[in-house]
Amino acid sequence: MPVVDILKALGNERRLQILEWLKAPRAHFREQVDGDLVDDGVCGLLIAEKLGVSQPTLSEHMRILTAAGLVTPKRIKQWTFYRRNEAAIATLKATIARDV
């Protein structure tokens, strides 16, 4: 995905907040029944709850972040869990630092 499209994905305060929370999931989310907060990611339901949005609204935010490569989804049972894609974020930071 072109850098400009990734930056567009970051052009939303709620998506930036989600990425910030996912940086330290144990500090920002309660324990979940299925999956480990760090190893498996945070359940979309918990993210929606903390963000104060409906599940469909959160799904759209996460679709954009996933398409940009900034988060990776993982299905466990009927739930989707999300983790930051640290490698992609590091690459984006290096690209911006190099091109600016």
N, C-alpha and C positions, 0 to 999 in steps of 0.2 A: 504494500500500500504506500502511495506517495506520502512524503512527510507532511505536506500541506493537509492531506486528509486526516492524518493522525492528529495534527494540531487542531483541526476542527473538532475532533472528538474530545479534545481537552478544553474546548472553548465553552464548557458548561460547568457551572459551580458545583452542581450535584455530582457530576462524574468525577470532578477533581476531589470532592469530599470522599467519594467511594474509594478512589485510589489511595487517598491518605489513610483511611480506616484500614484498608487491606494491607497496608505496610506493617501494621502491628495488630493483627486480628484479635489476639488474646486480650489486649488492652481495651479494645473497643466493642467486643461482642461477647455475649454470654455463651457458655458452653452449649453445644448442640447435641442432639440425640445421636444422629448419624454423622460420621466423618469427623476428622480432627481439623480444628480451625486453621492450623498451619499447614499440615501435610495435604489435606484434601481441599481446603478452602472454606469459605463462609457460605452458608446456605443463603440463597437469594431471598428467602422469606425473612431472615434476620436482617439483611441489608435493607429490604423494603421497610421493615418495621422501624429500624433506626433512622432511616431517611424520612420517614413519614409519608410514604407514597404507596400507591396501590401496586399489586404484583405486576399488572400489565405495564404500568409506567416504569417500574424497575426493569422489567424484561427489555424494554426498548433501550434504556440506558446501557444495560449490560450487553445487548446486541451490538451497539455502537462501539463500546470498549473492546469487545471480543473481535469485531471486524477490524479494528485498528491494531489488534495484536497486543493490546496493553493488559488484558486479562485472559486467563484460560479457564474454560468451563470444564466441570467434571460431573457426570451424572452418577448419583447414588440413589438407588430405588427410584422414586418419582421426583426427586429434588435435583436441582442444579446448584453446584457449589462453585465459587469463584475464587481464584488466586491471582495475584499480580504476576505478570510475566516480566520478571526482573531483567532477564537478558534483553528483551525487546525495549524496555524502558532505558536500560544502560546504552543500547545502540542509539536510541533516539537522542539521548542527552549528548552523546559523543558527536552525532551528526550535527546537532544544533551548535555545539561548541566549535566545531570545525568550520561550519558554514557562516558563522556570524562574524 
